[in-house]
Amino acid sequence: MADPILNPEIMSFLSSLEKNNNREWFEANKSRYTKAKASFDSFVEELIRMAKSIDPGIGYLEPKNCTFRIYRDVRFSKEKSPFKTNFGAYISKGGKNSEYAGYYFHLEPSESFIAGGKYMPQGPELKAIREAIFDEPSKFREILDKPSFKKHFSGIMGEKLKTAPQGYPKDHPDIDLVNYKGYAVFQPLSQQMLKSPDLLNEIRSAWTELKTLNDFLNRAVGARE
């Protein structure tokens, strides 16, 4: 098995790509990309094993089921850089395109982090999650307020509605939990941690806490049928 510690060549490639985000440079350095991607996939194999030991419901996955293309879709974007400057892996039941909450690892020169939950759920999923939170606000708040959870995650990230979603009372004491447009959490990773032999232990600790949140969200998503 390949060494699970991150190969420094991965970040070296991404740093170079960040400074040379054009097709000519990428084609001239395709072999560097291929090696960096292979090293990242080896690391993702270890992350999949770890995630599955924490959350057996994930099932069988390979790196190709969890990692994202480096090519950007620029058709509807003002930013026309052709390549992403990060490698990421989303580990969840059904893989990266799953409707279920999962476990995410993001590697980028400017910002690396551990994350999870459900980022920007589609309408039916978001509706189901909001209903579950509204029905059990104390249980959901208990997950977010647990000290071992807060050690890794400061709270739900992302945008909130300015008022209560349609159909919800504006004056409800727990409406602040229902106003989110997504239910993801994240923990930044320093360059020092990325190079540390404790990196996998840090990810395991964070994802172990994350499972309780994912279980809550996935029960809501799974109950839609």
LINGI-V988040 format. One record per residue. N is the residue number from 1. RES is the residue in three letters. NEAR is the number of other ideal C-beta (glycine too) atoms within 10 Angstrom. D_LAST is the distance of its C-alpha to the last C-alpha in Angstrom with 1 decimal. Layout:
BEGIN
{{N/RES/NEAR/D_LAST} {N/RES/NEAR/D_LAST}}
END
This chain:
BEGIN
{{1/MET/7/40.6} {2/ALA/12/41.3} {3/ASP/10/42.2} {4/PRO/16/39.0} {5/ILE/15/40.9} {6/LEU/20/40.4} {7/ASN/17/43.1} {8/PRO/11/45.1} {9/GLU/13/45.3} {10/ILE/19/41.7} {11/MET/19/42.5} {12/SER/13/45.8} {13/PHE/23/44.3} {14/LEU/23/41.8} {15/SER/14/44.7} {16/SER/18/46.7} {17/LEU/23/43.9} {18/GLU/15/43.5} {19/LYS/9/47.2} {20/ASN/13/47.1} {21/ASN/17/43.9} {22/ASN/11/45.1} {23/ARG/10/44.8} {24/GLU/8/48.4} {25/TRP/14/48.3} {26/PHE/18/45.0} {27/GLU/9/46.4} {28/ALA/10/49.6} {29/ASN/15/47.7} {30/LYS/10/45.0} {31/SER/8/46.2} {32/ARG/15/45.7} {33/TYR/17/42.1} {34/THR/11/41.5} {35/LYS/14/43.0} {36/ALA/22/41.1} {37/LYS/16/37.8} {38/ALA/13/38.6} {39/SER/19/39.5} {40/PHE/23/36.3} {41/ASP/17/34.2} {42/SER/16/36.2} {43/PHE/23/35.3} {44/VAL/24/31.6} {45/GLU/18/31.9} {46/GLU/16/33.1} {47/LEU/22/30.3} {48/ILE/20/27.7} {49/ARG/12/29.4} {50/MET/19/29.6} {51/ALA/26/26.0} {52/LYS/16/25.0} {53/SER/12/27.5} {54/ILE/16/25.9} {55/ASP/22/22.2} {56/PRO/8/22.0} {57/GLY/12/18.3} {58/ILE/22/19.3} {59/GLY/12/20.6} {60/TYR/7/23.3} {61/LEU/24/24.2} {62/GLU/12/27.4} {63/PRO/18/29.0} {64/LYS/10/28.3} {65/ASN/19/24.5} {66/CYS/26/25.1} {67/THR/20/28.1} {68/PHE/14/28.5} {69/ARG/8/31.1} {70/ILE/18/34.3} {71/TYR/11/34.7} {72/ARG/15/33.7} {73/ASP/8/32.2} {74/VAL/12/34.9} {75/ARG/6/34.3} {76/PHE/5/33.0} {77/SER/9/34.8} {78/LYS/5/38.2} {79/GLU/7/38.6} {80/LYS/9/39.7} {81/SER/13/40.3} {82/PRO/13/39.1} {83/PHE/20/37.9} {84/LYS/16/35.8} {85/THR/20/38.0} {86/ASN/17/35.5} {87/PHE/25/33.7} {88/GLY/20/30.2} {89/ALA/25/27.6} {90/TYR/20/24.0} {91/ILE/27/22.8} {92/SER/26/19.1} {93/LYS/17/16.7} {94/GLY/13/16.8} {95/GLY/18/19.9} {96/LYS/17/21.2} {97/ASN/9/18.7} {98/SER/19/15.6} {99/GLU/17/13.0} {100/TYR/18/13.7} {101/ALA/29/16.6} {102/GLY/29/19.7} {103/TYR/27/23.5} {104/TYR/24/25.9} {105/PHE/26/29.6} {106/HIS/18/31.7} {107/LEU/20/35.3} {108/GLU/16/37.6} {109/PRO/17/41.3} {110/SER/9/40.7} {111/GLU/12/37.6} {112/SER/21/35.9} {113/PHE/16/33.1} {114/ILE/23/30.4} {115/ALA/22/27.0} {116/GLY/29/23.4} {117/GLY/24/20.3} {118/LYS/26/18.4} {119/TYR/18/20.9} {120/MET/12/20.1} {121/PRO/24/16.3} {122/GLN/10/15.1} {123/GLY/7/14.4} {124/PRO/11/10.6} {125/GLU/20/11.0} {126/LEU/19/14.1} {127/LYS/15/12.9} {128/ALA/19/10.4} {129/ILE/26/13.3} {130/ARG/21/15.8} {131/GLU/16/14.2} {132/ALA/19/14.1} {133/ILE/20/17.7} {134/PHE/18/18.8} {135/ASP/10/17.7} {136/GLU/15/19.5} {137/PRO/17/22.1} {138/SER/7/24.7} {139/LYS/12/22.6} {140/PHE/23/21.7} {141/ARG/14/25.4} {142/GLU/13/26.6} {143/ILE/18/25.0} {144/LEU/16/26.7} {145/ASP/10/30.0} {146/LYS/14/30.5} {147/PRO/7/33.9} {148/SER/10/33.0} {149/PHE/20/30.0} {150/LYS/12/32.3} {151/LYS/12/34.8} {152/HIS/19/32.7} {153/PHE/23/30.6} {154/SER/13/32.0} {155/GLY/10/28.7} {156/ILE/20/26.0} {157/MET/16/27.5} {158/GLY/14/27.2} {159/GLU/10/27.3} {160/LYS/13/26.5} {161/LEU/13/26.4} {162/LYS/6/29.7} {163/THR/10/28.3} {164/ALA/16/25.2} {165/PRO/16/22.0} {166/GLN/6/21.8} {167/GLY/9/20.9} {168/TYR/16/22.1} {169/PRO/10/25.6} {170/LYS/9/28.1} {171/ASP/6/30.1} {172/HIS/13/27.4} {173/PRO/8/29.0} {174/ASP/14/26.0} {175/ILE/17/25.2} {176/ASP/13/26.6} {177/LEU/18/23.6} {178/VAL/21/21.2} {179/ASN/17/23.4} {180/TYR/22/22.8} {181/LYS/14/21.5} {182/GLY/17/20.5} {183/TYR/27/20.5} {184/ALA/21/22.8} {185/VAL/26/26.0} {186/PHE/21/29.0} {187/GLN/19/32.4} {188/PRO/12/35.4} {189/LEU/20/37.4} {190/SER/9/41.1} {191/GLN/10/43.2} {192/GLN/9/44.9} {193/MET/15/41.6} {194/LEU/16/40.7} {195/LYS/13/44.0} {196/SER/15/43.9} {197/PRO/8/43.4} {198/ASP/12/41.1} {199/LEU/19/38.5} {200/LEU/16/36.2} {201/ASN/11/36.6} {202/GLU/16/35.8} {203/ILE/22/32.5} {204/ARG/15/31.6} {205/SER/16/32.5} {206/ALA/23/30.3} {207/TRP/25/27.3} {208/THR/16/27.6} {209/GLU/22/27.4} {210/LEU/28/24.5} {211/LYS/17/22.3} {212/THR/16/21.8} {213/LEU/23/20.6} {214/ASN/26/18.3} {215/ASP/14/16.8} {216/PHE/20/16.2} {217/LEU/26/14.6} {218/ASN/22/12.4} {219/ARG/14/11.2} {220/ALA/25/10.1} {221/VAL/21/8.6} {222/GLY/12/6.8} {223/ALA/10/5.6} {224/ARG/12/3.8} {225/GLU/4/0.0}}
END
